[in-house]
Amino acid sequence: MTALNDTSPLLAHYTRLADGLAVVLDSVPAETWTNASPCEGWSGRDVVAHVIDTQRQFFSGHDVDLGAAPPLDDPAAAWRAHRDTVAGLLADPAVGDRAFDGHFGPTTIGETLIRFYGFDMVAHRWDIARAAGVDHTFTDDELTEMETAVDGFGDALYSEGVCERVEIPADADRQTTLLAKLGRRTS
């Protein structure tokens, strides 16, 4: 777990999401990293690379240097290194509070990191666990946060290359419903 002596809400929120992903990655058997994930054409390792790369690109696009990318030979270790680098940057409020005009209007690096990239840190937990043959159940709080995000994204969630529309099974529980809205089939 990330060990920083900062109590900012942004850092705490990021750390909670990032540590949740780390728990899943640490449960993945090493021999399953190349298994296909529910993300078409991606292995479990590719999903981890995607989460790290998109965050790195986001920071880089806002002139925030994360240094060298961690090697992905051990995806769980790569994630922990990335998580610690980002958490270290977020310990400086000037980073998270930096304003810019985003896709949905004026925002900050911190707000976008939590709302958009945080979404990936939760959603892709299931993809990685599924690729490894490990069960993953979201908490009620995670489901609520994800449902709120899905509602906020609206039809943009179904833009090309994001999520496909999937029929929600009639008897779907809350997690299955959310996963279907994210283009995932649980059966």
N, CA, C and O of each residue as an XYZ file, in Angstrom:
748
protein
N       0.825     -1.173      0.000
C       0.000      0.000      0.000
C       0.883      1.256      0.000
O       2.003      1.242      0.511
N       0.362      2.328     -0.577
C       1.101      3.571     -0.644
C       1.239      4.160      0.753
O       0.261      4.262      1.494
N       2.447      4.541      1.102
C       2.693      5.104      2.429
C       3.171      6.539      2.296
O       4.371      6.794      2.189
N       2.237      7.471      2.302
C       2.574      8.893      2.246
C       1.906      9.582      3.426
O       0.855      9.148      3.897
N       2.504     10.621      3.881
C       1.964     11.347      5.027
C       1.175     12.563      4.582
O       1.350     13.644      5.144
N       0.338     12.421      3.619
C      -0.481     13.514      3.113
C      -1.938     13.110      3.288
O      -2.302     11.966      3.016
N      -2.758     14.023      3.731
C      -4.156     13.698      3.978
C      -5.094     14.402      3.005
O      -6.283     14.528      3.298
N      -4.601     14.864      1.860
C      -5.472     15.553      0.909
C      -6.532     14.580      0.386
O      -6.243     13.406      0.154
N      -7.756     15.072      0.202
C      -8.819     14.199     -0.320
C      -8.474     13.609     -1.688
O      -8.789     12.450     -1.957
N      -7.828     14.397     -2.555
C      -7.459     13.888     -3.876
C      -6.484     12.723     -3.746
O      -6.693     11.668     -4.345
N      -5.436     12.906     -2.979
C      -4.451     11.841     -2.810
C      -5.089     10.617     -2.165
O      -4.814      9.488     -2.573
N      -5.929     10.827     -1.173
C      -6.588      9.695     -0.504
C      -7.478      8.938     -1.482
O      -7.493      7.707     -1.476
N      -8.219      9.657     -2.319
C      -9.111      9.021     -3.290
C      -8.293      8.250     -4.333
O      -8.596      7.096     -4.635
N      -7.272      8.883     -4.871
C      -6.427      8.198     -5.849
C      -5.814      6.938     -5.233
O      -5.829      5.866     -5.838
N      -5.285      7.082     -4.041
C      -4.628      5.951     -3.381
C      -5.607      4.808     -3.153
O      -5.251      3.643     -3.333
N      -6.830      5.125     -2.760
C      -7.843      4.080     -2.550
C      -8.124      3.327     -3.850
O      -8.179      2.097     -3.861
N      -8.297      4.058     -4.928
C      -8.567      3.411     -6.221
C      -7.356      2.615     -6.708
O      -7.489      1.480     -7.166
N      -6.187      3.219     -6.605
C      -4.960      2.566     -7.077
C      -4.617      1.336     -6.246
O      -4.169      0.323     -6.783
N      -4.825      1.426     -4.942
C      -4.551      0.274     -4.087
C      -5.547     -0.845     -4.347
O      -5.192     -2.021     -4.262
N      -6.791     -0.495     -4.664
C      -7.782     -1.515     -5.020
C      -7.358     -2.291     -6.252
O      -7.529     -3.508     -6.319
N      -6.805     -1.582     -7.228
C      -6.289     -2.257     -8.420
C      -5.083     -3.122     -8.057
O      -4.940     -4.236     -8.561
N      -4.226     -2.615     -7.192
C      -3.038     -3.369     -6.776
C      -3.421     -4.687     -6.114
O      -2.758     -5.701     -6.333
N      -4.472     -4.687     -5.314
C      -4.920     -5.920     -4.658
C      -5.286     -6.970     -5.708
O      -4.922     -8.139     -5.579
N      -6.005     -6.547     -6.740
C      -6.370     -7.486     -7.808
C      -5.118     -7.970     -8.538
O      -4.964     -9.168     -8.773
N      -4.233     -7.057     -8.893
C      -3.027     -7.452     -9.630
C      -2.175     -8.416     -8.815
O      -1.586     -9.345     -9.369
N      -2.106     -8.205     -7.517
C      -1.319     -9.097     -6.671
C      -1.931    -10.492     -6.567
O      -1.250    -11.437     -6.168
N      -3.211    -10.630     -6.921
C      -3.864    -11.937     -6.862
C      -3.726    -12.735     -8.159
O      -4.115    -13.901     -8.218
N      -3.177    -12.111     -9.187
C      -3.085    -12.746    -10.497
C      -1.895    -13.712    -10.539
O      -0.759    -13.303    -10.298
N      -2.150    -14.988    -10.842
C      -1.038    -15.932    -10.986
C      -0.141    -15.529    -12.167
O      -0.639    -15.178    -13.237
N       1.157    -15.580    -11.970
C       2.126    -15.115    -12.975
C       1.900    -15.742    -14.348
O       2.088    -15.079    -15.368
N       1.502    -16.996    -14.382
C       1.359    -17.685    -15.668
C       0.108    -17.260    -16.445
O      -0.094    -17.710    -17.573
N      -0.734    -16.399    -15.858
C      -1.970    -15.996    -16.537
C      -1.908    -14.601    -17.155
O      -2.886    -14.160    -17.758
N      -0.785    -13.896    -17.021
C      -0.710    -12.529    -17.534
C      -0.920    -12.443    -19.045
O      -1.321    -11.391    -19.543
N      -0.663    -13.502    -19.774
C      -0.834    -13.461    -21.225
C      -2.210    -13.983    -21.659
O      -2.502    -14.017    -22.854
N      -3.053    -14.389    -20.709
C      -4.406    -14.837    -21.048
C      -5.211    -13.680    -21.626
O      -5.010    -12.521    -21.262
N      -6.119    -14.011    -22.528
C      -6.999    -13.006    -23.118
C      -7.911    -12.404    -22.055
O      -8.427    -13.110    -21.189
N      -8.100    -11.109    -22.133
C      -9.018    -10.412    -21.228
C     -10.339    -10.174    -21.964
O     -10.423    -10.427    -23.166
N     -11.369     -9.695    -21.267
C     -12.611     -9.336    -21.951
C     -12.452     -8.142    -22.910
O     -13.339     -7.886    -23.723
N     -11.352     -7.425    -22.822
C     -11.068     -6.313    -23.737
C     -10.467     -6.924    -25.005
O      -9.335     -7.408    -24.997
N     -11.221     -6.894    -26.063
C     -10.851     -7.585    -27.294
C      -9.424     -7.276    -27.744
O      -9.041     -6.117    -27.908
N      -8.646     -8.345    -27.937
C      -7.285     -8.215    -28.426
C      -6.255     -7.919    -27.353
O      -5.073     -7.766    -27.661
N      -6.678     -7.833    -26.099
C      -5.761     -7.498    -25.009
C      -5.648     -8.642    -24.018
O      -6.643     -9.278    -23.669
N      -4.435     -8.896    -23.571
C      -4.195     -9.820    -22.465
C      -4.354     -9.047    -21.152
O      -4.537     -7.830    -21.157
N      -4.281     -9.761    -20.043
C      -4.288     -9.090    -18.749
C      -3.152     -8.093    -18.640
O      -3.340     -6.986    -18.135
N      -1.961     -8.482    -19.117
C      -0.798     -7.583    -19.103
C      -1.082     -6.329    -19.946
O      -0.708     -5.222    -19.558
N      -1.742     -6.507    -21.093
C      -2.074     -5.367    -21.950
C      -3.022     -4.389    -21.249
O      -2.915     -3.176    -21.430
N      -3.943     -4.919    -20.452
C      -4.870     -4.046    -19.730
C      -4.105     -3.201    -18.720
O      -4.356     -2.002    -18.596
N      -3.171     -3.820    -17.994
C      -2.348     -3.060    -17.047
C      -1.549     -1.991    -17.799
O      -1.468     -0.845    -17.356
N      -0.965     -2.368    -18.927
C      -0.208     -1.402    -19.732
C      -1.100     -0.239    -20.142
O      -0.670      0.914    -20.105
N      -2.334     -0.529    -20.531
C      -3.287      0.515    -20.925
C      -3.543      1.488    -19.777
O      -3.510      2.702    -19.975
N      -3.797      0.965    -18.582
C      -4.086      1.832    -17.440
C      -2.883      2.728    -17.133
O      -3.033      3.928    -16.905
N      -1.706      2.135    -17.129
C      -0.490      2.922    -16.863
C      -0.244      3.927    -17.986
O      -0.013      5.107    -17.722
N      -0.292      3.468    -19.230
C       0.011      4.340    -20.371
C      -0.947      5.512    -20.485
O      -0.519      6.631    -20.766
N      -2.239      5.278    -20.270
C      -3.183      6.389    -20.412
C      -2.976      7.430    -19.318
O      -3.101      8.628    -19.573
N      -2.661      6.986    -18.104
C      -2.365      7.967    -17.057
C      -1.087      8.733    -17.377
O      -1.019      9.947    -17.185
N      -0.082      8.025    -17.862
C       1.177      8.693    -18.225
C       0.944      9.720    -19.337
O       1.480     10.827    -19.283
N       0.150      9.355    -20.341
C      -0.143     10.280    -21.439
C      -0.910     11.495    -20.936
O      -0.651     12.620    -21.363
N      -1.854     11.267    -20.028
C      -2.624     12.372    -19.455
C      -1.693     13.356    -18.742
O      -1.754     14.561    -18.983
N      -0.841     12.841    -17.873
C       0.083     13.728    -17.160
C       1.042     14.425    -18.121
O       1.272     15.630    -18.010
N       1.590     13.679    -19.046
C       2.514     14.254    -20.016
C       1.848     15.377    -20.815
O       2.471     16.399    -21.103
N       0.591     15.175    -21.164
C      -0.160     16.191    -21.909
C      -0.380     17.471    -21.122
O      -0.770     18.497    -21.678
N      -0.125     17.399    -19.819
C      -0.259     18.577    -18.959
C       1.093     18.966    -18.355
O       1.176     19.581    -17.291
N       2.148     18.579    -19.084
C       3.525     18.935    -18.714
C       3.921     18.479    -17.309
O       4.640     19.182    -16.599
N       3.447     17.305    -16.919
C       3.832     16.697    -15.648
C       4.650     15.452    -15.994
O       4.146     14.514    -16.612
N       5.909     15.460    -15.588
C       6.838     14.380    -15.933
C       6.776     13.266    -14.889
O       6.992     13.506    -13.701
N       6.483     12.059    -15.338
C       6.459     10.899    -14.454
C       7.761     10.110    -14.512
O       7.880      9.077    -13.852
N       8.725     10.567    -15.277
C       9.972      9.829    -15.403
C       9.793      8.633    -16.321
O       8.843      8.565    -17.101
N      10.712      7.702    -16.216
C      10.682      6.516    -17.078
C       9.505      5.610    -16.720
O       9.145      5.467    -15.552
N       8.921      5.008    -17.738
C       7.822      4.066    -17.517
C       8.358      2.796    -16.866
O       9.453      2.342    -17.199
N       7.596      2.222    -15.943
C       8.060      0.985    -15.313
C       7.984     -0.175    -16.303
O       7.082     -0.210    -17.141
N       8.917     -1.126    -16.220
C       8.867     -2.292    -17.115
C       7.681     -3.178    -16.761
O       7.331     -3.317    -15.589
N       7.067     -3.775    -17.768
C       5.865     -4.571    -17.561
C       6.133     -6.069    -17.446
O       5.199     -6.864    -17.545
N       7.393     -6.473    -17.238
C       7.660     -7.900    -17.091
C       6.931     -8.453    -15.867
O       6.546     -9.623    -15.861
N       6.736     -7.643    -14.839
C       5.905     -7.986    -13.685
C       4.848     -6.887    -13.586
O       5.097     -5.841    -12.987
N       3.661     -7.119    -14.173
C       2.648     -6.058    -14.217
C       2.240     -5.525    -12.844
O       1.981     -4.329    -12.705
N       2.177     -6.384    -11.831
C       1.794     -5.914    -10.498
C       2.861     -4.968     -9.941
O       2.530     -3.939     -9.352
N       4.116     -5.307    -10.123
C       5.205     -4.435     -9.663
C       5.228     -3.135    -10.465
O       5.482     -2.065     -9.913
N       4.961     -3.231    -11.771
C       4.907     -2.032    -12.608
C       3.807     -1.100    -12.115
O       3.994      0.114    -12.035
N       2.656     -1.686    -11.784
C       1.561     -0.854    -11.281
C       1.938     -0.180     -9.968
O       1.697      1.016     -9.800
N       2.519     -0.918     -9.047
C       2.894     -0.329     -7.759
C       3.887      0.824     -7.953
O       3.777      1.857     -7.292
N       4.848      0.647     -8.852
C       5.818      1.715     -9.116
C       5.117      2.939     -9.703
O       5.380      4.069     -9.292
N       4.227      2.710    -10.662
C       3.473      3.808    -11.274
C       2.604      4.506    -10.223
O       2.605      5.732    -10.114
N       1.869      3.709     -9.459
C       0.991      4.253     -8.413
C       1.779      5.143     -7.451
O       1.327      6.231     -7.095
N       2.943      4.682     -7.039
C       3.745      5.453     -6.085
C       4.255      6.753     -6.700
O       4.328      7.777     -6.022
N       4.608      6.712     -7.992
C       5.044      7.926     -8.678
C       3.912      8.945     -8.741
O       4.111     10.119     -8.429
N       2.721      8.495     -9.146
C       1.575      9.401     -9.240
C       1.202      9.936     -7.863
O       0.951     11.132     -7.712
N       1.164      9.074     -6.869
C       0.833      9.523     -5.515
C       1.832     10.563     -5.030
O       1.452     11.534     -4.377
N       3.100     10.365     -5.344
C       4.111     11.348     -4.971
C       3.849     12.698     -5.611
O       4.022     13.736     -4.971
N       3.432     12.694     -6.872
C       3.100     13.959     -7.546
C       1.861     14.605     -6.943
O       1.803     15.825     -6.789
N       0.874     13.788     -6.603
C      -0.375     14.319     -6.059
C      -0.214     14.852     -4.634
O      -1.084     15.564     -4.132
N       0.890     14.509     -3.992
C       1.167     15.064     -2.668
C       1.386     16.573     -2.754
O       1.279     17.280     -1.752
N       1.694     17.064     -3.958
C       1.830     18.502     -4.199
C       0.474     19.004     -4.717
O       0.114     18.701     -5.855
N      -0.279     19.755     -3.920
C      -1.604     20.215     -4.351
C      -1.587     20.998     -5.659
O      -2.589     21.026     -6.374
N      -0.468     21.632     -5.979
C      -0.392     22.398     -7.226
C      -0.582     21.506     -8.448
O      -1.050     21.979     -9.484
N      -0.231     20.234     -8.352
C      -0.409     19.318     -9.484
C      -1.893     19.014     -9.675
O      -2.434     19.225    -10.761
N      -2.549     18.525     -8.634
C      -3.961     18.158     -8.744
C      -4.885     19.326     -8.985
O      -5.934     19.170     -9.610
N      -4.514     20.499     -8.497
C      -5.364     21.681     -8.634
C      -5.183     22.414     -9.957
O      -5.899     23.378    -10.228
N      -4.240     21.974    -10.783
C      -3.983     22.663    -12.054
C      -5.215     22.575    -12.955
O      -5.692     21.483    -13.264
N      -5.717     23.722    -13.366
C      -6.942     23.811    -14.160
C      -6.649     23.713    -15.660
O      -5.578     24.095    -16.131
N      -7.631     23.190    -16.388
C      -7.571     23.153    -17.854
C      -8.990     22.958    -18.387
O      -9.896     22.583    -17.643
N      -9.169     23.214    -19.676
C     -10.460     22.984    -20.322
C     -10.479     21.561    -20.845
O      -9.743     21.225    -21.773
N     -11.324     20.720    -20.248
C     -11.423     19.315    -20.623
C     -12.560     19.052    -21.590
O     -13.249     19.973    -22.029
N     -12.746     17.796    -21.912
C     -13.788     17.364    -22.849
C     -15.183     17.793    -22.386
O     -16.039     18.124    -23.206
N     -15.405     17.785    -21.071
C     -16.715     18.141    -20.520
C     -16.729     19.532    -19.901
O     -17.636     19.860    -19.136
N     -15.715     20.365    -20.229
C     -15.666     21.732    -19.719
C     -14.498     21.950    -18.770
O     -13.620     21.094    -18.662
N     -14.477     23.103    -18.072
C     -13.384     23.422    -17.159
C     -13.261     22.363    -16.056
O     -14.259     21.920    -15.488
N     -12.016     21.970    -15.767
C     -11.757     20.931    -14.776
C     -10.338     21.104    -14.245
O      -9.669     22.094    -14.543
N      -9.897     20.153    -13.473
C      -8.526     20.146    -12.973
C      -7.896     18.786    -13.258
O      -8.587     17.822    -13.586
N      -6.584     18.728    -13.128
C      -5.894     17.447    -13.300
C      -6.443     16.439    -12.296
O      -6.718     15.294    -12.657
N      -6.604     16.849    -11.047
C      -7.096     15.935    -10.019
C      -8.494     15.426    -10.293
O      -8.756     14.230    -10.174
N      -9.388     16.318    -10.657
C     -10.777     15.935    -10.947
C     -10.825     14.940    -12.101
O     -11.523     13.928    -12.021
N     -10.094     15.219    -13.165
C     -10.084     14.327    -14.321
C      -9.438     12.995    -13.976
O      -9.910     11.940    -14.401
N      -8.370     13.044    -13.214
C      -7.697     11.809    -12.822
C      -8.658     10.888    -12.074
O      -8.698      9.688    -12.344
N      -9.423     11.431    -11.149
C     -10.354     10.613    -10.367
C     -11.565     10.212    -11.194
O     -11.940      9.040    -11.202
N     -12.176     11.148    -11.880
C     -13.428     10.867    -12.596
C     -13.231      9.959    -13.808
O     -14.041      9.062    -14.045
N     -12.177     10.177    -14.569
C     -11.993      9.405    -15.795
C     -11.003      8.263    -15.609
O     -11.332      7.105    -15.864
N      -9.819      8.580    -15.174
C      -8.789      7.543    -15.030
C      -9.055      6.664    -13.809
O      -8.668      5.496    -13.785
N      -9.712      7.222    -12.804
C     -10.140      6.419    -11.663
C     -11.162      5.383    -12.082
O     -11.164      4.257    -11.583
N     -12.022      5.768    -12.993
C     -13.018      4.864    -13.571
C     -12.316      3.640    -14.157
O     -12.742      2.507    -13.929
N     -11.247      3.868    -14.909
C     -10.477      2.765    -15.492
C      -9.848      1.879    -14.418
O      -9.791      0.658    -14.567
N      -9.375      2.503    -13.331
C      -8.729      1.707    -12.282
C      -9.713      0.762    -11.606
O      -9.304     -0.262    -11.059
N     -10.992      1.085    -11.635
C     -11.999      0.187    -11.067
C     -12.506     -0.775    -12.138
O     -12.505     -1.987    -11.921
N     -12.934     -0.267    -13.277
C     -13.516     -1.125    -14.319
C     -12.555     -2.215    -14.773
O     -12.953     -3.365    -14.953
N     -11.303     -1.857    -14.956
C     -10.345     -2.837    -15.473
C      -9.912     -3.872    -14.442
O      -9.257     -4.852    -14.796
N     -10.263     -3.674    -13.180
C     -10.002     -4.724    -12.182
C     -10.695     -6.012    -12.603
O     -10.113     -7.096    -12.564
N     -11.937     -5.866    -12.999
C     -12.731     -7.036    -13.388
C     -12.124     -7.696    -14.625
O     -12.048     -8.923    -14.698
N     -11.694     -6.893    -15.592
C     -11.109     -7.442    -16.825
C      -9.860     -8.257    -16.518
O      -9.673     -9.348    -17.056
N      -9.014     -7.725    -15.657
C      -7.759     -8.398    -15.320
C      -8.039     -9.670    -14.532
O      -7.445    -10.716    -14.794
N      -8.943     -9.575    -13.571
C      -9.302    -10.760    -12.790
C      -9.908    -11.828    -13.692
O      -9.589    -13.010    -13.562
N     -10.766    -11.421    -14.590
C     -11.425    -12.371    -15.511
C     -10.383    -13.074    -16.373
O     -10.469    -14.286    -16.576
N      -9.405    -12.337    -16.882
C      -8.347    -12.940    -17.708
C      -7.568    -13.984    -16.919
O      -7.122    -14.989    -17.473
N      -7.408    -13.737    -15.626
C      -6.629    -14.648    -14.774
C      -7.473    -15.786    -14.213
O      -6.942    -16.690    -13.569
N      -8.782    -15.749    -14.453
C      -9.652    -16.769    -13.897
C      -9.929    -16.564    -12.418
O     -10.262    -17.507    -11.701
N      -9.787    -15.319    -11.968
C      -9.999    -14.964    -10.566
C     -11.320    -14.198    -10.470
O     -11.593    -13.333    -11.303
N     -12.135    -14.504     -9.473
C     -13.386    -13.769     -9.275
C     -13.089    -12.377     -8.722
O     -12.155    -12.191     -7.943
N     -13.889    -11.419     -9.133
C     -13.775    -10.072     -8.576
C     -15.167     -9.497     -8.430
O     -15.951     -9.477     -9.379
N     -15.463     -9.034     -7.238
C     -16.745     -8.413     -6.951
C     -16.485     -6.987     -6.485
O     -15.679     -6.751     -5.585
N     -17.177     -6.044     -7.108
C     -17.065     -4.649     -6.701
C     -17.821     -4.443     -5.391
O     -18.817     -5.116     -5.126
N     -17.341     -3.514     -4.584
C     -18.065     -3.152     -3.363
C     -19.265     -2.295     -3.749
O     -19.345     -1.792     -4.870
N     -20.195     -2.133     -2.814
C     -21.344     -1.257     -3.074
C     -20.896      0.170     -3.376
O     -21.451      0.826     -4.257
N     -19.886      0.650     -2.641
C     -19.376      2.007     -2.899
C     -18.764      2.114     -4.294
O     -18.959      3.118     -4.979
N     -18.028      1.090     -4.720
C     -17.441      1.105     -6.069
C     -18.530      1.064     -7.122
O     -18.447      1.765     -8.131
N     -19.554      0.245     -6.897
C     -20.667      0.190     -7.850
C     -21.348      1.556     -7.955
O     -21.660      2.012     -9.055
N     -21.576      2.203     -6.824
C     -22.216      3.518     -6.832
C     -21.353      4.530     -7.587
O     -21.860      5.297     -8.406
N     -20.058      4.526     -7.310
C     -19.147      5.454     -7.993
C     -19.131      5.192     -9.500
O     -19.147      6.128    -10.299
N     -19.100      3.930     -9.875
C     -19.070      3.579    -11.301
C     -20.401      3.910    -11.979
O     -20.413      4.417    -13.101
N     -21.514      3.631    -11.314
C     -22.826      3.946    -11.885
C     -22.972      5.453    -12.104
O     -23.516      5.887    -13.120
N     -22.493      6.235    -11.164
C     -22.535      7.687    -11.295
C     -21.688      8.136    -12.488
O     -22.095      9.008    -13.255
N     -20.509      7.530    -12.634
C     -19.634      7.871    -13.762
C     -20.289      7.500    -15.089
O     -20.277      8.289    -16.034
N     -20.861      6.299    -15.159
C     -21.517      5.855    -16.398
C     -22.623      6.835    -16.761
O     -22.738      7.238    -17.919
N     -23.436      7.220    -15.786
C     -24.512      8.185    -16.046
C     -23.938      9.515    -16.526
O     -24.498     10.144    -17.424
N     -22.826      9.947    -15.935
C     -22.195     11.209    -16.315
C     -21.596     11.188    -17.717
O     -21.603     12.203    -18.415
N     -21.082     10.041    -18.126
C     -20.498      9.933    -19.464
C     -21.579      9.948    -20.544
O     -21.323     10.381    -21.668
N     -22.775      9.484    -20.215
C     -23.859      9.446    -21.189
C     -23.460      8.662    -22.431
O     -22.766      7.649    -22.348
N     -23.909      9.146    -23.574
C     -23.630      8.446    -24.831
C     -22.162      8.492    -25.231
O     -21.735      7.708    -26.079
N     -21.374      9.399    -24.636
C     -19.935      9.442    -24.935
C     -19.257      8.121    -24.559
O     -18.222      7.768    -25.124
N     -19.847      7.392    -23.600
C     -19.305      6.099    -23.199
C     -19.307      5.113    -24.359
O     -18.500      4.184    -24.395
N     -20.218      5.318    -25.305
C     -20.349      4.397    -26.429
C     -19.734      4.945    -27.710
O     -20.074      4.507    -28.809
N     -18.829      5.902    -27.561
C     -18.078      6.414    -28.710
C     -17.166      5.303    -29.223
O     -16.871      4.345    -28.509
N     -16.736      5.444    -30.447
C     -15.864      4.440    -31.051
C     -14.616      4.217    -30.193
O     -13.945      5.165    -29.786
N     -14.326      2.952    -29.931
C     -13.138      2.586    -29.177
C     -13.283      2.664    -27.667
O     -12.315      2.425    -26.946
N     -14.487      2.996    -27.166
C     -14.662      3.086    -25.719
C     -15.393      1.824    -25.261
O     -14.741      0.817    -24.985
N     -16.705      1.843    -25.174
C     -17.483      0.664    -24.769
C     -18.524      0.360    -25.833
O     -19.065      1.267    -26.466
N     -18.797     -0.919    -26.022
C     -19.864     -1.290    -26.944
C     -21.155     -1.455    -26.153
O     -21.128     -1.721    -24.951
N     -22.257     -1.298    -26.819
C     -23.550     -1.507    -26.162
C     -23.807     -3.012    -26.092
O     -23.700     -3.723    -27.090
N     -24.147     -3.476    -24.893
C     -24.426     -4.884    -24.655
C     -25.793     -4.974    -23.983
O     -26.119     -4.168    -23.111
N     -26.579     -5.948    -24.391
C     -27.888     -6.137    -23.773
C     -27.716     -6.562    -22.319
O     -26.898     -7.423    -21.997
N     -28.498     -5.944    -21.460
C     -28.463     -6.273    -20.033
C     -29.412     -7.440    -19.794
O     -30.600     -7.337    -20.098
N     -28.909     -8.545    -19.257
C     -29.783     -9.699    -19.001
C     -30.945     -9.309    -18.077
O     -30.776     -8.489    -17.175
N     -32.108     -9.894    -18.305
C     -33.308     -9.562    -17.533
C     -33.120     -9.828    -16.039
O     -33.667     -9.101    -15.211
N     -32.365    -10.844    -15.692
C     -32.188    -11.219    -14.284
C     -30.869    -10.695    -13.695
O     -30.383    -11.216    -12.692
N     -30.304     -9.674    -14.320
C     -28.976     -9.185    -13.932
C     -28.983     -8.563    -12.544
O     -29.890     -7.815    -12.179
N     -27.943     -8.895    -11.780
C     -27.726     -8.212    -10.507
C     -27.046     -6.876    -10.796
O     -26.793     -6.539    -11.953
N     -26.758     -6.135     -9.761
C     -26.209     -4.788     -9.924
C     -24.866     -4.796    -10.648
O     -24.651     -3.987    -11.551
N     -23.957     -5.699    -10.266
C     -22.638     -5.740    -10.910
C     -22.762     -6.155    -12.368
O     -22.112     -5.564    -13.231
N     -23.582     -7.159    -12.660
C     -23.763     -7.613    -14.045
C     -24.353     -6.494    -14.896
O     -23.972     -6.325    -16.055
N     -25.282     -5.728    -14.323
C     -25.869     -4.587    -15.043
C     -24.796     -3.553    -15.369
O     -24.714     -3.066    -16.497
N     -23.972     -3.220    -14.369
C     -22.907     -2.247    -14.600
C     -21.936     -2.767    -15.665
O     -21.570     -2.033    -16.583
N     -21.528     -4.008    -15.546
C     -20.582     -4.574    -16.514
C     -21.170     -4.572    -17.920
O     -20.449     -4.311    -18.883
N     -22.455     -4.856    -18.059
C     -23.100     -4.807    -19.384
C     -23.078     -3.387    -19.928
O     -22.840     -3.177    -21.117
N     -23.327     -2.407    -19.054
C     -23.267     -1.008    -19.505
C     -21.855     -0.644    -19.958
O     -21.672      0.263    -20.769
N     -20.853     -1.358    -19.428
C     -19.455     -1.128    -19.815
C     -19.044     -2.021    -20.978
O     -17.865     -2.071    -21.331
N     -20.004     -2.729    -21.582
C     -19.718     -3.558    -22.743
C     -19.150     -4.919    -22.407
O     -18.579     -5.586    -23.269
N     -19.305     -5.344    -21.140
C     -18.771     -6.646    -20.720
C     -19.893     -7.662    -20.584
O     -20.974     -7.361    -20.078
N     -19.611     -8.861    -21.043
C     -20.535     -9.981    -20.885
C     -19.983    -10.885    -19.792
O     -18.821    -11.288    -19.842
N     -20.814    -11.202    -18.809
C     -20.341    -12.006    -17.694
C     -20.499    -13.500    -17.929
O     -19.978    -14.300    -17.152
N     -21.202    -13.891    -18.976
C     -21.361    -15.320    -19.246
C     -20.838    -15.683    -20.608
O     -20.893    -16.848    -21.000
